[in-house]
Amino acid sequence: MERMTHSKQDPADVQQKHQQTIVDHVEDMVASESHIEEALDRQLTEVADDPEGRAAVQNLHDMVKQHRDALVTTQE
């Protein structure tokens, strides 16, 4: 039976891997929020004649945009 040996990982390599995982995750979140914002942009035109509906969609749009902008700031 073959024994598995565990080699020690370089802490710098582990740290770099973790940082890349976070970068990838934030990029995915920015893309998701951008996609949602685009959908809400379309919804705004569809509810243009309904003040209550437009206000609700606008609030969601603004929240998503703020979140996306915060994520972009985090990326930078």
C-alpha positions as CSV (number, residue, x, y, z in Angstrom):
1,M,0.0,0.0,0.0
2,E,1.3,3.4,-1.0
3,R,1.6,6.1,1.6
4,M,0.6,9.6,0.7
5,T,3.1,12.2,1.7
6,H,2.0,15.6,2.6
7,S,4.3,18.3,1.4
8,K,4.1,21.6,3.2
9,Q,2.7,24.4,1.0
10,D,4.5,27.7,0.9
11,P,2.4,30.2,2.9
12,A,3.0,32.8,0.2
13,D,1.5,30.4,-2.4
14,V,-1.5,29.7,-0.1
15,Q,-2.0,33.4,0.4
16,Q,-1.8,34.1,-3.3
17,K,-4.3,31.3,-4.0
18,H,-6.7,32.7,-1.5
19,Q,-6.3,36.2,-2.9
20,Q,-7.0,35.0,-6.4
21,T,-10.1,33.2,-5.1
22,I,-11.4,36.4,-3.7
23,V,-10.6,38.3,-6.8
24,D,-12.5,35.8,-8.9
25,H,-15.4,35.8,-6.6
26,V,-15.7,39.7,-6.6
27,E,-15.4,39.6,-10.4
28,D,-18.3,37.2,-10.6
29,M,-20.3,39.3,-8.3
30,V,-19.7,42.4,-10.4
31,A,-20.8,40.6,-13.5
32,S,-24.0,39.4,-11.7
33,E,-24.9,42.8,-10.4
34,S,-24.3,44.3,-13.8
35,H,-26.6,41.7,-15.4
36,I,-29.3,42.5,-12.8
37,E,-28.9,46.2,-13.4
38,E,-29.4,45.7,-17.2
39,A,-32.6,43.7,-16.5
40,L,-33.8,46.5,-14.2
41,D,-33.0,49.1,-16.9
42,R,-35.4,47.2,-19.2
43,Q,-38.0,46.9,-16.5
44,L,-37.9,50.7,-15.9
45,T,-39.2,51.3,-19.5
46,E,-41.9,48.7,-19.0
47,V,-43.3,50.3,-15.8
48,A,-42.9,53.9,-17.0
49,D,-46.7,54.5,-16.9
50,D,-47.1,53.0,-13.4
51,P,-45.6,55.5,-10.8
52,E,-45.7,52.9,-8.0
53,G,-44.2,50.2,-10.1
54,R,-41.5,52.6,-11.4
55,A,-40.6,53.7,-7.9
56,A,-40.2,50.1,-6.8
57,V,-38.1,49.1,-9.8
58,Q,-36.0,52.4,-9.5
59,N,-35.3,51.6,-5.8
60,L,-34.1,48.1,-6.7
61,H,-32.1,49.5,-9.6
62,D,-30.4,52.1,-7.4
63,M,-29.6,49.4,-4.7
64,V,-28.1,47.1,-7.3
65,K,-26.0,49.9,-8.9
66,Q,-24.7,51.0,-5.5
67,H,-23.7,47.4,-4.7
68,R,-22.0,47.0,-8.0
69,D,-20.1,50.2,-7.6
70,A,-19.0,49.2,-4.2
71,L,-17.8,45.9,-5.6
72,V,-15.9,47.7,-8.4
73,T,-14.2,49.8,-5.7
74,T,-13.2,46.6,-3.9
75,Q,-11.8,45.3,-7.1
76,E,-9.6,48.3,-7.5
